[in-house]
Amino acid sequence: MKKTIATLLACLFVLAGCNTIKGAGQDIQKAGNAIENAAKK
């Protein structure tokens, strides 16, 4: 039972981490696009 709970918690942390990294990647991409657009002007 403890092993199942530990595995479930580990999966939740991994999924939360993936969402955080995905969000950070999107933010960095938006910042890059803003810099690129400013350079074109």
C-alpha atoms as an extended CHARMM CRD file, in Angstrom:
* protein
*
        41  EXT
         1         1  MET       CA              0.0000000000        0.0000000000        0.0000000000  PROA      1               0.0000000000
         2         2  LYS       CA              2.7890000000        2.4570000000        0.8950000000  PROA      2               0.0000000000
         3         3  LYS       CA              4.5460000000        1.6240000000       -2.3680000000  PROA      3               0.0000000000
         4         4  THR       CA              1.4010000000        2.4380000000       -4.3720000000  PROA      4               0.0000000000
         5         5  ILE       CA              0.9400000000        5.7760000000       -2.6160000000  PROA      5               0.0000000000
         6         6  ALA       CA              4.6040000000        6.6680000000       -3.1110000000  PROA      6               0.0000000000
         7         7  THR       CA              4.3560000000        5.8150000000       -6.8240000000  PROA      7               0.0000000000
         8         8  LEU       CA              1.2050000000        7.9040000000       -7.2070000000  PROA      8               0.0000000000
         9         9  LEU       CA              2.8130000000       10.9000000000       -5.4950000000  PROA      9               0.0000000000
        10        10  ALA       CA              5.9150000000       10.5630000000       -7.6680000000  PROA      10              0.0000000000
        11        11  CYS       CA              3.7470000000       10.5650000000      -10.8120000000  PROA      11              0.0000000000
        12        12  LEU       CA              1.9040000000       13.6790000000       -9.6310000000  PROA      12              0.0000000000
        13        13  PHE       CA              5.1770000000       15.5400000000       -9.0180000000  PROA      13              0.0000000000
        14        14  VAL       CA              6.4820000000       14.5590000000      -12.4660000000  PROA      14              0.0000000000
        15        15  LEU       CA              3.2900000000       15.7400000000      -14.1620000000  PROA      15              0.0000000000
        16        16  ALA       CA              3.3260000000       19.0210000000      -12.2200000000  PROA      16              0.0000000000
        17        17  GLY       CA              6.9610000000       19.5440000000      -13.2050000000  PROA      17              0.0000000000
        18        18  CYS       CA              6.2070000000       18.9550000000      -16.8680000000  PROA      18              0.0000000000
        19        19  ASN       CA              3.4430000000       21.5500000000      -16.8020000000  PROA      19              0.0000000000
        20        20  THR       CA              5.7490000000       24.0520000000      -15.1330000000  PROA      20              0.0000000000
        21        21  ILE       CA              8.5170000000       23.4810000000      -17.6730000000  PROA      21              0.0000000000
        22        22  LYS       CA              6.0300000000       23.7310000000      -20.5430000000  PROA      22              0.0000000000
        23        23  GLY       CA              4.7510000000       27.0590000000      -19.1960000000  PROA      23              0.0000000000
        24        24  ALA       CA              8.2740000000       28.3870000000      -18.7820000000  PROA      24              0.0000000000
        25        25  GLY       CA              9.0910000000       27.3600000000      -22.3550000000  PROA      25              0.0000000000
        26        26  GLN       CA              6.0610000000       29.2170000000      -23.6490000000  PROA      26              0.0000000000
        27        27  ASP       CA              7.0420000000       32.3350000000      -21.6930000000  PROA      27              0.0000000000
        28        28  ILE       CA             10.5760000000       32.2210000000      -23.0910000000  PROA      28              0.0000000000
        29        29  GLN       CA              9.1940000000       31.7880000000      -26.6040000000  PROA      29              0.0000000000
        30        30  LYS       CA              6.9200000000       34.8250000000      -26.1920000000  PROA      30              0.0000000000
        31        31  ALA       CA              9.8340000000       36.9000000000      -24.9270000000  PROA      31              0.0000000000
        32        32  GLY       CA             11.9240000000       35.7920000000      -27.9170000000  PROA      32              0.0000000000
        33        33  ASN       CA              9.1340000000       36.7560000000      -30.3020000000  PROA      33              0.0000000000
        34        34  ALA       CA              8.8470000000       40.1900000000      -28.6870000000  PROA      34              0.0000000000
        35        35  ILE       CA             12.5900000000       40.7790000000      -29.0710000000  PROA      35              0.0000000000
        36        36  GLU       CA             12.4720000000       39.5990000000      -32.6750000000  PROA      36              0.0000000000
        37        37  ASN       CA              9.5650000000       41.9200000000      -33.4910000000  PROA      37              0.0000000000
        38        38  ALA       CA             11.3190000000       44.8530000000      -31.8430000000  PROA      38              0.0000000000
        39        39  ALA       CA             14.4440000000       44.1530000000      -33.8860000000  PROA      39              0.0000000000
        40        40  LYS       CA             12.4350000000       44.1240000000      -37.1180000000  PROA      40              0.0000000000
        41        41  LYS       CA             11.0280000000       47.5930000000      -36.3830000000  PROA      41              0.0000000000
